[in-house]
Amino acid sequence: MKPKYLLIALCCIASQASAQRIQSSCTASDSVKAIYRNDADQMALRRIKENKFPAKDSINIPFYHSDSFLRVLFAVYNLKTAEADTVARILKIHAFPKYDLKACMVFADSTAAWMLKLRNKITPCGQSTVDALISTYSLKYSYSTSGFKASHIVNFRSEKNLHMSKMAEIISRLPNVYMVYDGGYVGGGFDISSKWYDDHIELLYQYGWGDCQAGCIYSRFWKFNIYPDCSVEFIRSYGDKLPNTSIEFESKPSIALQPNPFSNNFTITNTQGPVHIKIINMQAALVYEAYTESNELNDLGDLAPGFYYVQIIEADKSTWIKAIKN
């Protein structure tokens, strides 16, 4: 089957205003819930941290906070207007993944007794905090000898979304732990942000393009107010005029980097045609750049061991992947 494309000539008005509240619905099917679950949890964590709510010290993401965001996201999704269709179905804007909600990576002394047990797939491992976290949150883990210094890596993963940065903070204080990496992404290009008022919640959808690694040259915004009865008021759209956009509706395999962690080389899979690759370190500095048709990079031995972000740029999109250099 050939991919199906929709060519959108979105010649948006520079600024629109509307005082009309339209009744919508704050419920959705399980398939739509799955689409917005990560958004709701990301946005809940942002609000919890920004306002220093007591839940900031919880590894679980409280249902009340997450469900509040799900309801307003559903209200916009269910709205039958051109503006709601643009942000929810055409551009498919989501909250920027500032936090990794399912995994954290622990670098610890490979000679520690509990690390030796984890390496040999023995649990409980004897480190009381680690054992409690594994048991309480049903964590899975993988073990890698590809750390740096004298460390090995334990990658803990949860089936459900969690406040992984809080878990990382707890683990980082343990003896024999050198560092914990709790994920998250740099750059931008899309986002949903919120403001809370006494009688409504404001959602601001952002779509950006053009060097979004540095903050995006161009951006357009759509603002909606959502009320307790699930009615929605579209306020206005503003920003740069959208280019003609080709949206592909046929799903494709995710782009991946293999192996990861890598030593001297890696291969990018599931791309089409030549790609432009940038490697950025944790200080946001560009340390490597290449254009390749084979999707293979073989001269990475000079990179210092540690964490990197790899940007894979194709003709019509950009993908970010977290990577570790041994």
ZADO-1210 file (C-alpha; in nm, 4 decimals, padded with zeros to 6 digits):
<atoms>
<atom x="00.0000" y="00.0000" z="00.0000" code="MET" pos="1"/>
<atom x="00.1338" y="00.3399" z="-00.0909" code="LYS" pos="2"/>
<atom x="00.1628" y="00.5996" z="00.1856" code="PRO" pos="3"/>
<atom x="-00.1286" y="00.8384" z="00.1999" code="LYS" pos="4"/>
<atom x="-00.0522" y="01.2055" z="00.2245" code="TYR" pos="5"/>
<atom x="-00.2643" y="01.5026" z="00.3011" code="LEU" pos="6"/>
<atom x="-00.1359" y="01.8309" z="00.1647" code="LEU" pos="7"/>
<atom x="-00.2422" y="02.1071" z="00.3953" code="ILE" pos="8"/>
<atom x="-00.2330" y="02.4621" z="00.2737" code="ALA" pos="9"/>
<atom x="-00.2728" y="02.6226" z="00.6128" code="LEU" pos="10"/>
<atom x="-00.2806" y="02.9906" z="00.5432" code="CYS" pos="11"/>
<atom x="-00.3671" y="03.0884" z="00.8977" code="CYS" pos="12"/>
<atom x="-00.4922" y="03.4297" z="00.9900" code="ILE" pos="13"/>
<atom x="-00.2232" y="03.6189" z="01.1830" code="ALA" pos="14"/>
<atom x="-00.4423" y="03.6584" z="01.4881" code="SER" pos="15"/>
<atom x="-00.7940" y="03.5464" z="01.5666" code="GLN" pos="16"/>
<atom x="-01.0220" y="03.6107" z="01.8579" code="ALA" pos="17"/>
<atom x="-01.3402" y="03.4413" z="01.9652" code="SER" pos="18"/>
<atom x="-01.5631" y="03.4619" z="02.2716" code="ALA" pos="19"/>
<atom x="-01.7749" y="03.1642" z="02.1763" code="GLN" pos="20"/>
<atom x="-01.7794" y="02.8720" z="02.4177" code="ARG" pos="21"/>
<atom x="-01.8631" y="02.5416" z="02.2515" code="ILE" pos="22"/>
<atom x="-01.9747" y="02.2395" z="02.4510" code="GLN" pos="23"/>
<atom x="-01.7339" y="01.9489" z="02.4194" code="SER" pos="24"/>
<atom x="-01.6651" y="01.6267" z="02.6092" code="SER" pos="25"/>
<atom x="-01.3932" y="01.5427" z="02.8637" code="CYS" pos="26"/>
<atom x="-01.4129" y="01.1670" z="02.8032" code="THR" pos="27"/>
<atom x="-01.2524" y="00.9575" z="02.5331" code="ALA" pos="28"/>
<atom x="-01.1987" y="00.6015" z="02.4145" code="SER" pos="29"/>
<atom x="-00.9108" y="00.3913" z="02.5427" code="ASP" pos="30"/>
<atom x="-00.7237" y="00.4462" z="02.2154" code="SER" pos="31"/>
<atom x="-00.7397" y="00.8251" z="02.2597" code="VAL" pos="32"/>
<atom x="-00.6414" y="00.7904" z="02.6260" code="LYS" pos="33"/>
<atom x="-00.3311" y="00.6048" z="02.5117" code="ALA" pos="34"/>
<atom x="-00.2458" y="00.8909" z="02.2747" code="ILE" pos="35"/>
<atom x="-00.2585" y="01.1543" z="02.5506" code="TYR" pos="36"/>
<atom x="-00.1478" y="00.9606" z="02.8606" code="ARG" pos="37"/>
<atom x="00.2163" y="01.0672" z="02.8299" code="ASN" pos="38"/>
<atom x="00.1117" y="01.4283" z="02.7652" code="ASP" pos="39"/>
<atom x="-00.1038" y="01.4361" z="03.0771" code="ALA" pos="40"/>
<atom x="00.1708" y="01.2878" z="03.2946" code="ASP" pos="41"/>
<atom x="00.4366" y="01.5188" z="03.1495" code="GLN" pos="42"/>
<atom x="00.2182" y="01.8232" z="03.2088" code="MET" pos="43"/>
<atom x="00.1227" y="01.7052" z="03.5580" code="ALA" pos="44"/>
<atom x="00.4880" y="01.6702" z="03.6565" code="LEU" pos="45"/>
<atom x="00.5657" y="02.0170" z="03.5225" code="ARG" pos="46"/>
<atom x="00.2872" y="02.1713" z="03.7287" code="ARG" pos="47"/>
<atom x="00.3814" y="01.9763" z="04.0414" code="ILE" pos="48"/>
<atom x="00.7459" y="02.0827" z="04.0170" code="LYS" pos="49"/>
<atom x="00.6789" y="02.4446" z="03.9197" code="GLU" pos="50"/>
<atom x="00.4360" y="02.4937" z="04.2094" code="ASN" pos="51"/>
<atom x="00.6329" y="02.2798" z="04.4565" code="LYS" pos="52"/>
<atom x="00.3254" y="02.0753" z="04.5414" code="PHE" pos="53"/>
<atom x="00.3750" y="01.8001" z="04.8040" code="PRO" pos="54"/>
<atom x="00.3528" y="01.5434" z="04.5215" code="ALA" pos="55"/>
<atom x="00.6987" y="01.6595" z="04.4091" code="LYS" pos="56"/>
<atom x="00.8391" y="01.4040" z="04.6565" code="ASP" pos="57"/>
<atom x="00.6272" y="01.1173" z="04.5238" code="SER" pos="58"/>
<atom x="00.7479" y="00.8621" z="04.2694" code="ILE" pos="59"/>
<atom x="00.3914" y="00.7893" z="04.1660" code="ASN" pos="60"/>
<atom x="00.2251" y="01.0600" z="03.9571" code="ILE" pos="61"/>
<atom x="-00.0959" y="01.1414" z="04.1457" code="PRO" pos="62"/>
<atom x="-00.4105" y="01.0466" z="03.9551" code="PHE" pos="63"/>
<atom x="-00.5812" y="01.3794" z="04.0326" code="TYR" pos="64"/>
<atom x="-00.3098" y="01.5857" z="03.8649" code="HIS" pos="65"/>
<atom x="-00.2790" y="01.3635" z="03.5605" code="SER" pos="66"/>
<atom x="-00.6531" y="01.3130" z="03.5136" code="ASP" pos="67"/>
<atom x="-00.7134" y="01.6878" z="03.5254" code="SER" pos="68"/>
<atom x="-00.4886" y="01.7289" z="03.2238" code="PHE" pos="69"/>
<atom x="-00.6401" y="01.4312" z="03.0427" code="LEU" pos="70"/>
<atom x="-00.9855" y="01.5868" z="03.0718" code="ARG" pos="71"/>
<atom x="-00.8879" y="01.9218" z="02.9192" code="VAL" pos="72"/>
<atom x="-00.6835" y="01.7538" z="02.6450" code="LEU" pos="73"/>
<atom x="-00.9861" y="01.5402" z="02.5588" code="PHE" pos="74"/>
<atom x="-01.2058" y="01.8503" z="02.5515" code="ALA" pos="75"/>
<atom x="-00.9900" y="02.0058" z="02.2784" code="VAL" pos="76"/>
<atom x="-00.9537" y="01.6738" z="02.0931" code="TYR" pos="77"/>
<atom x="-01.3320" y="01.6244" z="02.0866" code="ASN" pos="78"/>
<atom x="-01.4038" y="01.9781" z="01.9688" code="LEU" pos="79"/>
<atom x="-01.5321" y="01.9858" z="01.6111" code="LYS" pos="80"/>
<atom x="-01.3670" y="02.3039" z="01.4894" code="THR" pos="81"/>
<atom x="-01.0929" y="02.3811" z="01.2381" code="ALA" pos="82"/>
<atom x="-00.8582" y="02.5039" z="01.5118" code="GLU" pos="83"/>
<atom x="-00.8971" y="02.1891" z="01.7232" code="ALA" pos="84"/>
<atom x="-00.8552" y="01.9687" z="01.4158" code="ASP" pos="85"/>
<atom x="-00.5346" y="02.1554" z="01.3289" code="THR" pos="86"/>
<atom x="-00.3641" y="02.0986" z="01.6650" code="VAL" pos="87"/>
<atom x="-00.5042" y="01.7542" z="01.7480" code="ALA" pos="88"/>
<atom x="-00.5446" y="01.5679" z="01.4192" code="ARG" pos="89"/>
<atom x="-00.3436" y="01.7421" z="01.1493" code="ILE" pos="90"/>
<atom x="-00.0303" y="01.8631" z="01.3264" code="LEU" pos="91"/>
<atom x="-00.0773" y="01.6135" z="01.6134" code="LYS" pos="92"/>
<atom x="00.0839" y="01.8415" z="01.8705" code="ILE" pos="93"/>
<atom x="00.1903" y="01.6835" z="02.1989" code="HIS" pos="94"/>
<atom x="00.3630" y="01.7987" z="02.5172" code="ALA" pos="95"/>
<atom x="00.7397" y="01.8131" z="02.4750" code="PHE" pos="96"/>
<atom x="00.8955" y="01.5113" z="02.6560" code="PRO" pos="97"/>
<atom x="01.0946" y="01.7041" z="02.9150" code="LYS" pos="98"/>
<atom x="01.1000" y="01.4026" z="03.1476" code="TYR" pos="99"/>
<atom x="01.1626" y="01.0330" z="03.0886" code="ASP" pos="100"/>
<atom x="00.8609" y="00.8713" z="03.2524" code="LEU" pos="101"/>
<atom x="00.9639" y="00.5064" z="03.2353" code="LYS" pos="102"/>
<atom x="01.3396" y="00.4646" z="03.2778" code="ALA" pos="103"/>
<atom x="01.6501" y="00.5732" z="03.4622" code="CYS" pos="104"/>
<atom x="02.0080" y="00.4606" z="03.4122" code="MET" pos="105"/>
<atom x="02.2308" y="00.3930" z="03.7126" code="VAL" pos="106"/>
<atom x="02.6114" y="00.4010" z="03.6928" code="PHE" pos="107"/>
<atom x="02.7516" y="00.2232" z="03.9969" code="ALA" pos="108"/>
<atom x="03.0647" y="00.0478" z="04.1218" code="ASP" pos="109"/>
<atom x="03.0780" y="-00.2854" z="03.9416" code="SER" pos="110"/>
<atom x="03.2458" y="-00.4493" z="04.2446" code="THR" pos="111"/>
<atom x="02.9673" y="-00.3620" z="04.4908" code="ALA" pos="112"/>
<atom x="02.7958" y="-00.6743" z="04.6250" code="ALA" pos="113"/>
<atom x="02.4493" y="-00.5633" z="04.5130" code="TRP" pos="114"/>
<atom x="02.5754" y="-00.4815" z="04.1630" code="MET" pos="115"/>
<atom x="02.7321" y="-00.8266" z="04.1353" code="LEU" pos="116"/>
<atom x="02.3976" y="-00.9820" z="04.2256" code="LYS" pos="117"/>
<atom x="02.2103" y="-00.7729" z="03.9715" code="LEU" pos="118"/>
<atom x="02.4658" y="-00.8694" z="03.7093" code="ARG" pos="119"/>
<atom x="02.3884" y="-01.2330" z="03.7842" code="ASN" pos="120"/>
<atom x="02.0117" y="-01.1638" z="03.7817" code="LYS" pos="121"/>
<atom x="01.9762" y="-01.2260" z="04.1547" code="ILE" pos="122"/>
<atom x="01.7024" y="-01.0348" z="04.3380" code="THR" pos="123"/>
<atom x="01.6689" y="-00.9272" z="04.6087" code="PRO" pos="124"/>
<atom x="02.0165" y="-00.7883" z="04.5555" code="CYS" pos="125"/>
<atom x="02.0829" y="-00.6923" z="04.9174" code="GLY" pos="126"/>
<atom x="02.0717" y="-00.3140" z="04.8684" code="GLN" pos="127"/>
<atom x="01.7566" y="-00.2343" z="05.0670" code="SER" pos="128"/>
<atom x="01.6583" y="00.0826" z="04.8783" code="THR" pos="129"/>
<atom x="01.7081" y="-00.0764" z="04.5364" code="VAL" pos="130"/>
<atom x="01.5177" y="-00.3883" z="04.6427" code="ASP" pos="131"/>
<atom x="01.2306" y="-00.1760" z="04.7766" code="ALA" pos="132"/>
<atom x="01.2083" y="00.0234" z="04.4525" code="LEU" pos="133"/>
<atom x="01.2131" y="-00.2916" z="04.2376" code="ILE" pos="134"/>
<atom x="00.9391" y="-00.4513" z="04.4488" code="SER" pos="135"/>
<atom x="00.7171" y="-00.1458" z="04.5016" code="THR" pos="136"/>
<atom x="00.7143" y="-00.0258" z="04.1407" code="TYR" pos="137"/>
<atom x="00.7528" y="-00.3640" z="03.9638" code="SER" pos="138"/>
<atom x="01.0687" y="-00.2463" z="03.7935" code="LEU" pos="139"/>
<atom x="01.2431" y="-00.4468" z="03.5252" code="LYS" pos="140"/>
<atom x="01.6130" y="-00.4006" z="03.4702" code="TYR" pos="141"/>
<atom x="01.8950" y="-00.4764" z="03.2307" code="SER" pos="142"/>
<atom x="02.2642" y="-00.4847" z="03.3145" code="TYR" pos="143"/>
<atom x="02.5477" y="-00.3586" z="03.0964" code="SER" pos="144"/>
<atom x="02.9236" y="-00.3732" z="03.1475" code="THR" pos="145"/>
<atom x="02.9632" y="-00.0741" z="02.9148" code="SER" pos="146"/>
<atom x="02.9959" y="00.1975" z="03.1746" code="GLY" pos="147"/>
<atom x="03.2770" y="00.4449" z="03.2288" code="PHE" pos="148"/>
<atom x="03.5440" y="00.4668" z="03.4997" code="LYS" pos="149"/>
<atom x="03.4883" y="00.1588" z="03.7202" code="ALA" pos="150"/>
<atom x="03.1129" y="00.1593" z="03.6736" code="SER" pos="151"/>
<atom x="02.8642" y="-00.0710" z="03.5121" code="HIS" pos="152"/>
<atom x="02.5126" y="00.0315" z="03.4087" code="ILE" pos="153"/>
<atom x="02.1790" y="-00.0848" z="03.5438" code="VAL" pos="154"/>
<atom x="01.8883" y="00.0417" z="03.3367" code="ASN" pos="155"/>
<atom x="01.5685" y="00.0334" z="03.5433" code="PHE" pos="156"/>
<atom x="01.2406" y="00.0441" z="03.3515" code="ARG" pos="157"/>
<atom x="00.8775" y="00.0721" z="03.4586" code="SER" pos="158"/>
<atom x="00.5720" y="-00.0467" z="03.2671" code="GLU" pos="159"/>
<atom x="00.3743" y="00.2566" z="03.3841" code="LYS" pos="160"/>
<atom x="00.4646" y="00.6243" z="03.3912" code="ASN" pos="161"/>
<atom x="00.6444" y="00.7349" z="03.7056" code="LEU" pos="162"/>
<atom x="00.8249" y="01.0393" z="03.8437" code="HIS" pos="163"/>
<atom x="01.1582" y="00.8862" z="03.7391" code="MET" pos="164"/>
<atom x="01.3632" y="01.1942" z="03.8235" code="SER" pos="165"/>
<atom x="01.2570" y="01.1499" z="04.1886" code="LYS" pos="166"/>
<atom x="01.3577" y="00.7847" z="04.1764" code="MET" pos="167"/>
<atom x="01.6897" y="00.8881" z="04.0226" code="ALA" pos="168"/>
<atom x="01.7413" y="01.1380" z="04.3048" code="GLU" pos="169"/>
<atom x="01.6879" y="00.8653" z="04.5661" code="ILE" pos="170"/>
<atom x="01.9213" y="00.6195" z="04.3954" code="ILE" pos="171"/>
<atom x="02.1912" y="00.8824" z="04.3426" code="SER" pos="172"/>
<atom x="02.2349" y="00.9143" z="04.7203" code="ARG" pos="173"/>
<atom x="02.3204" y="00.5454" z="04.7659" code="LEU" pos="174"/>
<atom x="02.6762" y="00.4231" z="04.8365" code="PRO" pos="175"/>
<atom x="02.8709" y="00.3001" z="04.5325" code="ASN" pos="176"/>
<atom x="02.6520" y="00.4977" z="04.2894" code="VAL" pos="177"/>
<atom x="02.8511" y="00.7369" z="04.0687" code="TYR" pos="178"/>
<atom x="02.5626" y="00.8983" z="03.8840" code="MET" pos="179"/>
<atom x="02.2050" y="00.8419" z="03.7671" code="VAL" pos="180"/>
<atom x="02.0696" y="00.9567" z="03.4329" code="TYR" pos="181"/>
<atom x="01.6944" y="01.0146" z="03.4256" code="ASP" pos="182"/>
<atom x="01.6472" y="01.1008" z="03.0605" code="GLY" pos="183"/>
<atom x="01.4501" y="01.3835" z="02.9066" code="GLY" pos="184"/>
<atom x="01.5100" y="01.5620" z="02.5777" code="TYR" pos="185"/>
<atom x="01.6636" y="01.8844" z="02.4549" code="VAL" pos="186"/>
<atom x="01.5428" y="02.1036" z="02.1717" code="GLY" pos="187"/>
<atom x="01.1817" y="02.1749" z="02.0896" code="GLY" pos="188"/>
<atom x="00.9459" y="02.2105" z="01.7984" code="GLY" pos="189"/>
<atom x="00.6159" y="02.1224" z="01.9627" code="PHE" pos="190"/>
<atom x="00.4582" y="02.1561" z="02.3039" code="ASP" pos="191"/>
<atom x="00.1377" y="02.1971" z="02.5033" code="ILE" pos="192"/>
<atom x="00.1632" y="02.4260" z="02.8058" code="SER" pos="193"/>
<atom x="-00.0987" y="02.5260" z="03.0598" code="SER" pos="194"/>
<atom x="-00.2080" y="02.8049" z="03.2901" code="LYS" pos="195"/>
<atom x="-00.4602" y="02.7495" z="03.5678" code="TRP" pos="196"/>
<atom x="-00.7240" y="03.0063" z="03.6631" code="TYR" pos="197"/>
<atom x="-01.0103" y="03.0022" z="03.9120" code="ASP" pos="198"/>
<atom x="-01.2745" y="02.9257" z="03.6510" code="ASP" pos="199"/>
<atom x="-01.0834" y="02.7653" z="03.3629" code="HIS" pos="200"/>
<atom x="-00.7608" y="02.6067" z="03.2382" code="ILE" pos="201"/>
<atom x="-00.5755" y="02.7609" z="02.9458" code="GLU" pos="202"/>
<atom x="-00.3926" y="02.5335" z="02.7005" code="LEU" pos="203"/>
<atom x="-00.1392" y="02.6774" z="02.4591" code="LEU" pos="204"/>
<atom x="-00.0398" y="02.4534" z="02.1671" code="TYR" pos="205"/>
<atom x="00.2914" y="02.5296" z="01.9946" code="GLN" pos="206"/>
<atom x="00.4171" y="02.4071" z="01.6595" code="TYR" pos="207"/>
<atom x="00.7728" y="02.5096" z="01.5692" code="GLY" pos="208"/>
<atom x="01.0076" y="02.4523" z="01.2789" code="TRP" pos="209"/>
<atom x="01.3517" y="02.5648" z="01.1653" code="GLY" pos="210"/>
<atom x="01.6571" y="02.4775" z="01.3837" code="ASP" pos="211"/>
<atom x="01.4489" y="02.3685" z="01.6813" code="CYS" pos="212"/>
<atom x="01.7598" y="02.2348" z="01.8520" code="GLN" pos="213"/>
<atom x="01.8337" y="02.6007" z="01.9274" code="ALA" pos="214"/>
<atom x="01.4741" y="02.6938" z="02.0102" code="GLY" pos="215"/>
<atom x="01.3028" y="02.7079" z="01.6661" code="CYS" pos="216"/>
<atom x="01.3261" y="02.9959" z="01.4216" code="ILE" pos="217"/>
<atom x="00.9526" y="02.9867" z="01.3524" code="TYR" pos="218"/>
<atom x="00.6576" y="02.9010" z="01.5745" code="SER" pos="219"/>
<atom x="00.2812" y="02.9209" z="01.5658" code="ARG" pos="220"/>
<atom x="00.0506" y="02.9045" z="01.8682" code="PHE" pos="221"/>
<atom x="-00.3155" y="02.8203" z="01.9374" code="TRP" pos="222"/>
<atom x="-00.4789" y="02.9168" z="02.2683" code="LYS" pos="223"/>
<atom x="-00.7867" y="02.7480" z="02.4161" code="PHE" pos="224"/>
<atom x="-00.9742" y="02.7968" z="02.7445" code="ASN" pos="225"/>
<atom x="-01.1400" y="02.4877" z="02.8932" code="ILE" pos="226"/>
<atom x="-01.4103" y="02.5243" z="03.1580" code="TYR" pos="227"/>
<atom x="-01.5319" y="02.2847" z="03.4322" code="PRO" pos="228"/>
<atom x="-01.8380" y="02.1841" z="03.2261" code="ASP" pos="229"/>
<atom x="-01.6001" y="02.0784" z="02.9431" code="CYS" pos="230"/>
<atom x="-01.6971" y="02.3677" z="02.7187" code="SER" pos="231"/>
<atom x="-01.4094" y="02.5107" z="02.5177" code="VAL" pos="232"/>
<atom x="-01.3365" y="02.8643" z="02.4059" code="GLU" pos="233"/>
<atom x="-01.0891" y="02.9145" z="02.1246" code="PHE" pos="234"/>
<atom x="-00.9112" y="03.2421" z="02.2045" code="ILE" pos="235"/>
<atom x="-00.6783" y="03.3025" z="01.9122" code="ARG" pos="236"/>
<atom x="-00.3895" y="03.1770" z="01.6999" code="SER" pos="237"/>
<atom x="-00.0768" y="03.3810" z="01.6440" code="TYR" pos="238"/>
<atom x="00.2853" y="03.3593" z="01.5340" code="GLY" pos="239"/>
<atom x="00.4460" y="03.2666" z="01.2054" code="ASP" pos="240"/>
<atom x="00.2420" y="03.1525" z="00.9101" code="LYS" pos="241"/>
<atom x="00.2550" y="02.7759" z="00.8711" code="LEU" pos="242"/>
<atom x="00.4267" y="02.6407" z="00.5612" code="PRO" pos="243"/>
<atom x="00.2488" y="02.3971" z="00.3334" code="ASN" pos="244"/>
<atom x="00.2800" y="02.0779" z="00.5345" code="THR" pos="245"/>
<atom x="00.2760" y="01.7209" z="00.4136" code="SER" pos="246"/>
<atom x="00.1372" y="01.4908" z="00.6808" code="ILE" pos="247"/>
<atom x="00.1836" y="01.1159" z="00.6435" code="GLU" pos="248"/>
<atom x="-00.0892" y="00.8996" z="00.7904" code="PHE" pos="249"/>
<atom x="00.0734" y="00.5604" z="00.7347" code="GLU" pos="250"/>
<atom x="00.2694" y="00.4458" z="01.0367" code="SER" pos="251"/>
<atom x="00.6385" y="00.3643" z="01.0011" code="LYS" pos="252"/>
<atom x="00.8878" y="00.1799" z="01.2224" code="PRO" pos="253"/>
<atom x="01.0604" y="00.4082" z="01.4712" code="SER" pos="254"/>
<atom x="01.4049" y="00.5370" z="01.3877" code="ILE" pos="255"/>
<atom x="01.6663" y="00.3675" z="01.6054" code="ALA" pos="256"/>
<atom x="02.0389" y="00.3867" z="01.6802" code="LEU" pos="257"/>
<atom x="02.2288" y="00.0578" z="01.7104" code="GLN" pos="258"/>
<atom x="02.4205" y="-00.0345" z="01.9165" code="PRO" pos="259"/>
<atom x="02.3370" y="00.1906" z="02.2074" code="ASN" pos="260"/>
<atom x="02.5604" y="00.2245" z="02.4084" code="PRO" pos="261"/>
<atom x="02.8168" y="00.2527" z="02.1249" code="PHE" pos="262"/>
<atom x="03.1972" y="00.2534" z="02.1144" code="SER" pos="263"/>
<atom x="03.3473" y="00.3489" z="01.7781" code="ASN" pos="264"/>
<atom x="03.0485" y="00.3263" z="01.5448" code="ASN" pos="265"/>
<atom x="02.6714" y="00.3054" z="01.5192" code="PHE" pos="266"/>
<atom x="02.4041" y="00.2573" z="01.2525" code="THR" pos="267"/>
<atom x="02.0777" y="00.4486" z="01.2088" code="ILE" pos="268"/>
<atom x="01.7880" y="00.2232" z="01.1101" code="THR" pos="269"/>
<atom x="01.4436" y="00.2848" z="00.9580" code="ASN" pos="270"/>
<atom x="01.5356" y="00.6006" z="00.7688" code="THR" pos="271"/>
<atom x="01.4716" y="00.6716" z="00.4025" code="GLN" pos="272"/>
<atom x="01.7493" y="00.8187" z="00.1909" code="GLY" pos="273"/>
<atom x="02.0544" y="01.0150" z="00.3058" code="PRO" pos="274"/>
<atom x="02.0548" y="01.1687" z="00.6523" code="VAL" pos="275"/>
<atom x="02.2260" y="01.4577" z="00.8279" code="HIS" pos="276"/>
<atom x="02.3514" y="01.3524" z="01.1732" code="ILE" pos="277"/>
<atom x="02.4491" y="01.5810" z="01.4613" code="LYS" pos="278"/>
<atom x="02.5851" y="01.4682" z="01.7981" code="ILE" pos="279"/>
<atom x="02.5383" y="01.7095" z="02.0891" code="ILE" pos="280"/>
<atom x="02.6949" y="01.6676" z="02.4339" code="ASN" pos="281"/>
<atom x="02.5291" y="01.7377" z="02.7687" code="MET" pos="282"/>
<atom x="02.6547" y="02.0964" z="02.7610" code="GLN" pos="283"/>
<atom x="02.4503" y="02.1470" z="02.4407" code="ALA" pos="284"/>
<atom x="02.7680" y="02.1758" z="02.2289" code="ALA" pos="285"/>
<atom x="02.7828" y="02.0256" z="01.8794" code="LEU" pos="286"/>
<atom x="03.0718" y="01.7761" z="01.8901" code="VAL" pos="287"/>
<atom x="03.0189" y="01.5831" z="01.5667" code="TYR" pos="288"/>
<atom x="02.8353" y="01.6346" z="01.2390" code="GLU" pos="289"/>
<atom x="02.8143" y="01.4239" z="00.9260" code="ALA" pos="290"/>
<atom x="02.6090" y="01.3567" z="00.6152" code="TYR" pos="291"/>
<atom x="02.5713" y="00.9912" z="00.5199" code="THR" pos="292"/>
<atom x="02.3876" y="00.7804" z="00.2651" code="GLU" pos="293"/>
<atom x="02.4815" y="00.4518" z="00.4294" code="SER" pos="294"/>
<atom x="02.3434" y="00.5612" z="00.7697" code="ASN" pos="295"/>
<atom x="02.6611" y="00.4313" z="00.9335" code="GLU" pos="296"/>
<atom x="02.9157" y="00.6313" z="01.1347" code="LEU" pos="297"/>
<atom x="03.2472" y="00.4567" z="01.1940" code="ASN" pos="298"/>
<atom x="03.4868" y="00.7195" z="01.3325" code="ASP" pos="299"/>
<atom x="03.3480" y="00.7990" z="01.6771" code="LEU" pos="300"/>
<atom x="03.6337" y="00.6658" z="01.8892" code="GLY" pos="301"/>
<atom x="03.7572" y="01.0160" z="01.9773" code="ASP" pos="302"/>
<atom x="03.4340" y="01.1127" z="02.1513" code="LEU" pos="303"/>
<atom x="03.4670" y="01.1177" z="02.5285" code="ALA" pos="304"/>
<atom x="03.2659" y="00.8523" z="02.7165" code="PRO" pos="305"/>
<atom x="02.9341" y="00.9804" z="02.8451" code="GLY" pos="306"/>
<atom x="02.5841" y="01.0855" z="02.7410" code="PHE" pos="307"/>
<atom x="02.4933" y="01.2452" z="02.4093" code="TYR" pos="308"/>
<atom x="02.1921" y="01.3468" z="02.2050" code="TYR" pos="309"/>
<atom x="02.1946" y="01.2326" z="01.8429" code="VAL" pos="310"/>
<atom x="01.9826" y="01.4329" z="01.5995" code="GLN" pos="311"/>
<atom x="01.8871" y="01.2503" z="01.2777" code="ILE" pos="312"/>
<atom x="01.7670" y="01.4947" z="01.0119" code="ILE" pos="313"/>
<atom x="01.5801" y="01.3615" z="00.7088" code="GLU" pos="314"/>
<atom x="01.4291" y="01.5620" z="00.4264" code="ALA" pos="315"/>
<atom x="01.1052" y="01.6371" z="00.6099" code="ASP" pos="316"/>
<atom x="01.1620" y="01.5654" z="00.9787" code="LYS" pos="317"/>
<atom x="01.4071" y="01.5573" z="01.2659" code="SER" pos="318"/>
<atom x="01.4412" y="01.2835" z="01.5292" code="THR" pos="319"/>
<atom x="01.6288" y="01.2949" z="01.8609" code="TRP" pos="320"/>
<atom x="01.7774" y="00.9848" z="02.0276" code="ILE" pos="321"/>
<atom x="01.9540" y="00.9610" z="02.3634" code="LYS" pos="322"/>
<atom x="02.2841" y="00.7734" z="02.3320" code="ALA" pos="323"/>
<atom x="02.5754" y="00.6622" z="02.5491" code="ILE" pos="324"/>
<atom x="02.9361" y="00.6496" z="02.4355" code="LYS" pos="325"/>
<atom x="03.1450" y="00.3817" z="02.6111" code="ASN" pos="326"/>
</atoms>
